[in-house]
Amino acid sequence: MLPSIDEIGRYAVFLDFDGTVVELADHPDAVRVDVATVRLLEALGDRVGRALAVISGRDIDVVDKMLHPLVLPVAGVHGLQRRDAAGRLHRAALDPAELGSIYLLIEEAIGKERGVFIERKVGAVALHYRLRPELERRCRDIVESVIWRRPELQLLQGKMVFEIRLDGADKGDVIEAFLHEPPFAGRTPIFAGDDVTDEAGFAVVNARGGISIKIGANSTLARFRAADVRELHAWLSALAHEPREERVG
């Protein structure tokens, strides 16, 4: 159940991308953002004084292309990248050669399997197996062997995906960073997400007395829940288009 909000204008809104802004797809490249969703984000951003950001596992450049022509503050690769409201980029120190070797190791181990997709990101490599769920154990074994005794690497498990990324900020860290900057500072945070990687964000929002929303089932730290993306969008749309209070004087 989603909460009732009297005045959305005093909140800062943070949204995961896949499974929250857009529906999940069998392949990351198959995801499409429709015009109605872009218009919803535009309207919502207007109501919260531009204090609206996307907190995604994708690269910032990919989020920008999918939301074009809308440009929002974005955190990418689960927190390794962040572009603030002023357009400044904040990035963790990355070693492309190290990520290249990780990609090659995974490619050699399972790259020829039909229905498996290995995604190279800025600061991470993701192994998707949504089309082959029976390969979960094999995929897990492969990525765990890659990170064995390598403390500089993190393993994240999402929905039908294992991701190896360089150690750095998580979704909670980047939400906290946004909340110390205009136009987010001084506002109560809302964060909606659908996956395990969003739990760090829920923890930060809960600690600040905000509204944390889990999309879908499974256990979570979130205090509220939406059954699916459609229900979340309907709630956001009602907030974005609610009548503004008339002020006298």
C-alpha positions, -999 to +999 in steps of 0.1 A: +000+000+000+013+035-009+010+064+015-011+096+011+009+128+008-006+162+014+021+183-004+046+166-027+065+199-031+084+194+002+099+161-009+129+150-029+122+120-052+147+093-061+138+065-085+155+033-095+154+028-133+148-008-144+118-023-127+107+012-114+108+039-140+105+012-167+093-024-169+120-051-168+128-068-201+145-101-211+175-081-224+187-047-211+188-033-247+151-043-252+139-017-226+121+013-240+108+044-223+075+056-236+066+093-240+041+091-212+068+081-187+091+110-198+061+134-194+054+120-159+090+126-148+089+161-162+057+169-144+069+153-111+102+172-114+083+204-117+062+197-086+093+190-065+114+220-076+136+197-098+145+176-067+141+144-087+170+120-095+174+085-110+195+060-090+203+033-115+225+003-120+230+015-156+257+039-168+247+075-167+251+079-205+226+050-211+200+066-188+204+099-206+198+082-240+167+064-228+152+095-212+161+119-240+154+148-242+149+149-205+181+153-185+180+146-148+204+143-119+215+106-121+236+081-101+249+052-122+264+018-117+247+015-083+266+046-070+300+045-088+290+075-109+269+105-100+259+137-118+245+163-095+218+189-102+245+214-113+258+189-139+290+181-121+303+145-125+315+125-095+332+092-103+351+065-084+387+058-095+384+031-121+409+007-138+396-002-173+422-029-177+411-047-146+375-047-158+386-059-193+402-089-177+371-097-157+350-095-189+373-118-207+372-144-178+334-144-178+333-145-216+356-175-217+336-194-190+301-189-203+300-165-232+290-191-258+258-201-239+226-192-257+205-166-238+233-154-216+244-117-219+276-102-205+273-064-202+303-041-199+297-010-178+318+019-166+332+003-134+314-030-136+306-062-156+272-078-154+262-114-162+225-116-172+208-149-173+171-139-175+165-161-205+183-190-189+172-191-152+184-227-149+220-214-152+218-194-120+241-218-100+266-219-128+266-181-132+271-177-095+300-201-094+317-182-122+314-147-107+324-160-073+355-175-087+364-142-104+362-122-071+378-148-049+404-130-027+400-097-045+387-072-019+387-044-044+357-061-061+321-064-050+295-089-061+259-077-065+230-100-072+199-086-088+169-100-107+185-127-129+218-109-130+252-111-111+273-079-113+309-075-104+319-039-098+348-021-083+344-012-046+328+022-040+297+041-031+263+023-031+228+037-037+224+048-001+257+068-003+246+087-034+212+095-021+229+109+010+252+130-012+222+144-032+205+153+001+234+176+011+231+196-022+204+219-037+177+214-047+175+182-026+188+196+007+162+202+034+136+179+018+121+146+030+133+118+007+112+093-013+130+064-029+113+036-049+131+005-062+125-031-070+157-050-063+182-061-036+206-034-047+180-008-036+180-019+000+210+005+009+189+034-004+159+023+016+180+022+048+192+058+042+157+071+035+142+053+065+169+069+087+159+103+075+122+097+082+114+094+045+092+072+023+108+040+010+088+020-015+095-016-027+080-026-061+070-062-060+073-090-035+103-104-014+115-091+020+127-056+022+136-027+045+111-005+026+082+008+046+057+008+017+051-015-012+037-012-048+025-043-065+041-033-098+054-005-119+019+004-131+007+010-095+038+031-087+033+053-118-004+058-110+006+070-075+034+093-089+010+107-115-016+116-089+011+134-069+025+152-100-009+164-112-027+171-079-042+206-077-018+232-063-030+249-031-041+285-037-025+310-014-041+343-004-021+374+004 
